[in-house]
Every structure is written in structure tokens, then in C-alpha cells.
Amino acid sequence: MNAIDIMHPEDAKAIQVVKKIKSLNPLVRKIMEYGYEKKKHGINLGNYLKVNAHNLPKVYRAFKDVVRKVGIKEPELYIYQDANPNAFTYGETNTFICVSSAVVDKFSVEEFQCVIAHECGHLLCKHSFYTNLLDILVEMKDALGIFTWLAFEPLYLALQYWNRKSELSADRCAAAVTGESVFQSVMLKTSSGVDAQIVSRSPLLDQAEEYHKFKNASWWNRIQQNCQEAVCSHPYRCERAWEIDRWKNSWQYRKLRSIIMYETSYF
């Protein structure tokens, strides 16, 4: 799998804007290599459970199956204690994925793999570099005075916009690896906490249509919702479900699914 196969158009456009700030690139890479990456590696080893072939072998096999299908260098996998289903990834030289215990305990194997595939999508698209830049700005927000911070606000909002669009690319990777129906099941569980069976169509898709009508009903609704979304790190789940429902009819999705299904039957 190549990044271009799953890259959402808005992700690609947003990242090109950020790339124009060339002076930041070498600085951020050094901060990642000697600062954040090593710090987070130590936190993982110190606090979380590292998964390997001898430690939770079934989880590790399911994880390795996804890594093979995506075609990236195998990251380290950690499980941390949290009742809320969540996961995150980080790193350029030493990559890792951390998954909450709720994902392992409450999700099916296919749903667990969907979550892992989402994080692998971030690694495939090399999102970590720009996520790190956003982390730096968030920490600077507390350290700087309000007037100094205002100078960084446009960059911060631009990165938050890109961050939301990068999630749509990672969602495509998840859907390509496990199938659109599994992805919709994960969205339903993470939005409601209910283990509901999707018979034919996710209710989040109907909610997405209702949300779009609500948002576009007036200029005031659009302003309110756009301001709310501007500070969010992720798109709303109904929007994510709606985006994948549209993408499943594309030739990219059908091509990736056919390749992955062939490899699955072969192996």
C-alpha cells in the first residue's frame, strides 16, 4: 500500500501548505529525534505493556497481520489501561502504536485490526512529523504570553485543520484493510459505547445527513459549527462515517480491497 492510495484530497492540500514553512522542518526533526520521541519511548516502556510474540501472542498476530497488509516497518505495540476505546501513534525513526485496554477487551479481532490499521495509516502517510509540530505549539501556548501566542495562532489553526483531514486518510487505511462495514461498526461503538449490530446501514450515516442539513440551515449555524470544529483534533464521527461511505464506491477502495482480499486468501 502507498500513501497516495489512501491520502484524502483535503489532507494532501493541507499538508502542502504546512510544508511551505521550510525553516521549521529541520528544527522539528531534531526535536523529535532527541526530545519527544525518546521521551515518549521511555513513557511507553515505563508505564505500558509491550506486546510481542511471547506476550499476548494472539493480539500480536492480529497486529502483525495488519502491518503486513499496510506494508510499513513494524512499529512497537503497547497496551495502556483505559476504559475508553482509543489509540495513538508517534515517531519517525522509532515508531510505536499505543492501544487502550478497552479496544483489546471490548472489540472483536476485526475491529481491533481496524483501529490498528487506522494508526498504521498515520505512519504510512508520515503524519507524525506534523503532529509533533502541533504538539510543540500546544506546549508553547502555555509558556508564551497571550500577545506572543497570537502570532502563532494562524499556524496552530492551520495545523488543527490539517490534523482533522489527516484522520480521514487514516480512516481510509482502516476501511481498506478490514472493510467498510467493520469501520462503520468501530465508529458506532466509539461514538455510543453500545455494541449495536449494523444490519444494512449505519445510523451515523443518517445522522450525518441530518447534521449537514442543520449546519447549512442558516449562516449562524455554519459559523457556530465551524468555530467549534476549528479547535477539534478529529472530525465528528458522523462525518467520518459519511466520508468512508462515499469512498467505498471509489476505484481506489475497490482496488485496495481486492488486493488485500487476494493476499488474505493467499496467506
Secondary structure, DSSP 8 states (H G I E B T S, - for coil): --HHHH--HHHHHHHHHHHT-TTHHHHHHHHIIIIIHHHHHHHHHHHSEEE-SSSSHHHHHHHHHHHHHHT----EEEEE--SS--EEEE-SSS-EEEEEHHHHHHS-HHHHHHHHHHHHHHHHTT-HHHHHHHHHHHHHHHHS-HHHHHHHHHHHHHHHHHHHHHHHHHHHHHHHHH-HHHHHHHHHHHHH------SSS-HHHHHHHHHHHHHTT-HHHHHHHHHHHHT-SS--HHHHHHHHHHHTTSHHHHHHHHHHHHHHHH-
